[in-house]
């Protein structure tokens, strides 16, 4: 489904500028409560050079949750205990060392950005993975590691002593994912700067789904969903934003291509 990130003709710029190549791939773990009551308890990041593929500069810090207790269900996932947070710096102190990057990326960027509140450009690897690898069974981070598949062996030294759902581990895995995404999507762009522009724009939009998550056509590839059903999705009040965005995208694409409407299923 290359129309999820359509290729553009290559053109040489008249005035070449050195592109921004470094992306800080970041992950947060939280106490696991509702947004207004939640607290960041761990931050982890690595820097990915999109020009070379190098992953370096690992950083990790616990954060004092300021009296917020860790939800037992969240503790089962990330295995961070209250004792591990003893003596940790405040969130503001811990976060300060992670801010100095012009571009950030995270697997669920809206989640991490809302908690970190870092200014700058943000890329969402979840939304970009839906465009680069639309036909996979699932697009959670661990599913992407399994189904792309992602080779984590070159970054094993960065993962020593860590496990999935810890901030630094997930940041490293997300950096490997972003590197794989760039390998698929960047050849469709003018250059690296164009890739970053398009990736940032796609990250700010709702997710472009490969399959619907609900309803009569749940699990059916979008290309096989009839026009009348997609049209209904766009008009139904309170409909999921990702589903509406996806329906509008495919209706527009079919119209541009002059494709015959898919018949309604009986």
N, C-alpha and C positions, 0 to 999 in steps of 0.2 A: 504494500500500500504506500507507494512512494509519494502519493499526493498528500500524505500526512506531513511531509517535509519536502515539497517539490524542488526538483533540481532547477538551477538557474545557469544560464550560459556564463562561461568564464570570461572575464574581461580584466585587462590590466589597468590599474589606476594610473592616472596621469601624475599624481603626486603621492608616492608611496609613503606611508607612515608606519613606524614600528608598531605592530599590533600588541595589545595587552594579551599576554599568554598565561599569566599565573592566576589560578583560581584557588581560593581557600575552601576546601570541602570540610563541612562542619556538621557536628551532630550534638544534640543535647539529650540528656536523660533528666526526667522530672520526678517529682514526688507522686505524680499520677492522679491528681485531682482535677476538678473542672478548671477551665482556663483562669477564671478570676481568683481562684484559691490556690493555684498551682505554684510550684517553685522549682527552678532549675537546680539540680543537685550535682550535675556533671557536664562538662563541656570537653569535647575532643575535636581535633582538626588535623588535617595534613594539607600541604600545598601541592597542587597538580599543575605542572607546566604542560599546557596543551600543545605546545610546539614540539616538545621532545618526548612527552609521555612520562617524564620523571615524577615520582611521588616522594616528597621529602618534608622536612620540618614538622615532625609529629609533635603535637602539644596536647596536654591533658590536664584538667584541674577539677577537683571537687569544689562544690560551692556550699556554703552554709545556708540551709533552707530557711533560716530566720524563724525557727519555731514551728514550721509546718512539718507535720509528721508524714512519713512515707506510707502511701497506700499499700496494704499488704499484697494486693494483686500486682502492683507495679514492682514491688520488691521481688516477687517470684520471677518477673521477667528479667530485670537488670541485675538482681542480686546485690544491690548496694544497700548496706545496712547503716543504721544510725551511727554505729561505732566508727565506720569508715569515714564519716563526715566530721568527726570530732576534730576541731582545730582548723577546719577548712576556711579559706577566705570568704568574705561576703561575695554575693553574685557580682556586684559592681567591680570589686577588686579582681576577681577571677576573670571576668569578661574583658577587662581592659587589654589584656595581652593578645586577644584574638581579633580585635577590631581592625587592625591595620592591613586591610586588603581591599582592593577596588572591586573585586568580584567574589561573591560567595556562592556556594552550591550546597544543597542538602537534599536528601531523599524525599522528604515532605517539606519543602521550603516554607510553606505558609506556617507550618507548626513551629519550626525553628526560628524563623524570622520574627514571629509574633512574640516569642519569648526573649530572644536576644536583642531585638530592636536595633540591629546594626544598619546604618545607612550604607548605600552602595548598590551595586547590581546583584541580583539574585537569580540563580538557575535552579530549577526543580528537576532532579533526575527522575522522579516518578513520572512526571508529565512527559519528559523527553524520552524516557524508555518506552512509553506507550507509542510514541512516534517512530522510534528506531526499531523496536521489537514488538510490533502490534499483535502478533499471533501467539504469544506465549500464554501459558495457562493462567499465570498470575504475575503481578508487577510489584509485589512487596519486595523489599531488599533481599531477604534470604531466598525468596522464590527466584529472583533474577540471578543471584549467585548460582543457583542450581540449574535454571533452565536456559540461560543465555548460551552456554555457561560461562562463568567468570573464573579465570585462573588466578587464585590468590597466592600461589606458591612463590612468585617473585617478591611479594610483600610480607612473607612470613616473619622476617625479623621485626617488622613493625607491629605484628599481631601477637608476639610472644607474651604469654601470661594473660591474654585477654580472651574474651568470648563474645559471641553475638549479643547485641543489645547493650553492650557497653559503648560509651561515646566514642572512644578512639577506634575501637574495632569497627564500628559501623561507619565512621568517617573514612577509614582506609578502604573498606569494601565499596563505599559510595564513590570514592575517587577512582577505583578500578572500573566501576560501572560507568562513570562519566567518560573515562578514557575510551571505553568500548562504544559508548553512544557517539562520541566524536568521530570514531573510526567509521561509523555508518553514515552519519549525517553530514559531516564536514565536506566530503567529496561532492555533495549536492549544492554547496555554497560557493560564492565567489572566492572567499578566502577565510582565514580564521576570524577576522573582525566581523565579517558577514555572518559567520556561524554564531558568534557570541550575540550579535544583535537579534538574530532570528530565535536563538535559544532563549534569550531573555524575554522576548515577546511571547513565545509559546509558554513559558513558565508563568507569565502573568495572566494568561487566559485560563478558562476552565479546561479540564482534561479532555483530550480528544480520544474517546474510547474506541477500542477495537470491537468490543461486544457490549451489549446491554446487560445491566446487572439485575434486571427485574422484568416482570411482565410477560406477556405472551411470547416474546422473542428473546427471553433471557438466554444468554450464552450463544446466541446466533451471531455470526460475523455481520458487522454493520452493512457490508455490501449486499447481503442477502435479505435485509429487512425491507419490506415494501415501502414505497413512497408515502402511501396514505397513513401508515403507522408513524413514520418519521414526522410527517406533517402534524399529526395529532399530538405528538410529544411536544412540538414547539408551541402549541396553543393551550396545553393543559395547565391550569393554575397550580402553582406550588410544585411544579416538576423539578426534579434534580437538575442543577445547573449544568453539570457535565453532560447529561443526556441531551438537554436542549441544545447546547453548543455543538455536540456531535451531530445531532439530527440536522441542524441548520447547515453545518459544513458539508455534509454529504448531499443534501438536497441541492445546494448551490453547485457542488462539483458535478453532479449528474446533469444539471441544467446546462452548465458550461460545456460539458462534453457532448451534449445533445443526446444523452443516453435515453433509451425508451424507459418509461416508468416501470418499475417492477410491479407485477400484478399483486393485488391483495390476496392474502391467503384465506382460504375458506375452510 
